Amino acid sequence: MISIFELAQEIGTSKTTISRKIRELDIKKGLIVEDGKYYLTDEQANRIREKLKHHKRNEEQAQKPASHEQQIIKKLLHQLEEKDKIIKKQQETIEKQTVLLAQEQQLHKQTLDSLRELSERQNTGIFARLFSRKKEPPKLTGGTASEDPEETKEGND
């Protein structure tokens, strides 16, 4: 004979768990009561031990997949963190490239403006200079180069 308390200590569980197994196995009627304590026969104690061993094995098996699942979850979380870092770096790179592109476009605009200004100063391009009619310099007749040509014409008349 063994008391419920002694069996609970032996198995490493609580008296409540032993009492629950007694109800599940429907062996409450066979319990022995002495001095206000409940005692189990060896047969009853063995049935409870077997039931709890079976229950413990099921719990261990249930915990194994849970721990395996936890390992997978940890691994996936780690992968997510790494991908977040990669995405952050890519976003920073995109922002830098956007700034560089804006600067490049501004420089290109300034270059085009400078070329237009230079072209306007020259007033004509190389083809226009090659194929355009040249202006003839005014003809000078008999006087000095400092004289006005119109005055010279009037003077000759």
NORWO-V313940 format. One record per backbone hydrogen bond with DSSP energy under -0.5 kcal/mol. CO is the residue of the C=O (numbers start at 1). NH is the residue of the N-H. E is the energy in kcal/mol with one decimal. If there is no record, write none. Layout:
{{CO,NH,E} {CO,NH,E}}
This chain:
{{2,40,-3.4} {3,7,-2.4} {4,8,-2.3} {5,9,-2.2} {6,10,-2.5} {7,11,-2.5} {8,12,-2.0} {8,13,-2.6} {14,18,-1.7} {15,19,-2.7} {16,20,-2.3} {17,21,-2.2} {18,22,-2.2} {19,23,-1.9} {20,24,-2.5} {21,25,-2.6} {22,26,-0.5} {22,27,-2.1} {23,26,-0.7} {27,30,-0.8} {28,31,-1.2} {32,34,-0.5} {32,39,-3.2} {34,37,-2.3} {37,34,-2.3} {38,4,-1.5} {39,32,-2.5} {40,2,-2.0} {41,45,-2.7} {42,46,-2.4} {43,47,-2.0} {44,48,-2.3} {45,49,-2.7} {46,50,-2.6} {47,51,-2.3} {48,52,-2.7} {49,53,-2.6} {50,54,-2.5} {51,55,-2.3} {52,56,-3.0} {53,57,-2.6} {54,58,-2.1} {55,59,-2.2} {56,60,-2.6} {57,61,-2.6} {58,62,-2.2} {59,63,-2.2} {60,64,-2.2} {61,65,-1.4} {62,66,-1.2} {63,67,-3.0} {64,68,-2.7} {65,69,-3.4} {66,70,-2.4} {67,71,-2.2} {68,72,-2.2} {69,73,-2.7} {70,74,-2.7} {71,75,-2.5} {72,76,-2.8} {73,77,-2.8} {74,78,-2.4} {75,79,-2.3} {76,80,-2.5} {77,81,-2.4} {78,82,-2.3} {79,83,-2.5} {80,84,-2.5} {81,85,-2.1} {82,86,-2.2} {83,87,-2.8} {84,88,-2.4} {85,89,-2.4} {86,90,-2.4} {87,91,-2.5} {88,92,-2.3} {89,93,-2.4} {90,94,-2.5} {91,95,-2.4} {92,96,-2.4} {93,97,-2.7} {94,98,-2.3} {95,99,-2.1} {96,100,-2.6} {97,101,-2.6} {98,102,-2.2} {99,103,-2.3} {100,104,-2.7} {101,105,-2.7} {102,106,-2.2} {103,107,-2.6} {104,108,-2.6} {105,109,-2.3} {106,110,-2.4} {107,111,-2.4} {108,112,-2.6} {109,113,-2.7} {110,114,-2.4} {111,115,-2.5} {112,116,-2.6} {113,117,-2.4} {114,118,-2.4} {115,119,-2.6} {116,120,-2.6} {117,121,-1.9} {118,122,-2.1} {119,123,-1.2} {122,124,-1.3} {125,129,-2.0} {126,130,-1.9} {127,131,-2.5} {128,132,-1.1} {140,142,-0.6} {141,143,-1.0} {144,147,-1.3} {148,152,-1.6} {149,153,-1.8} {150,154,-2.1} {151,155,-2.3} {152,156,-1.5} {153,157,-0.9}}
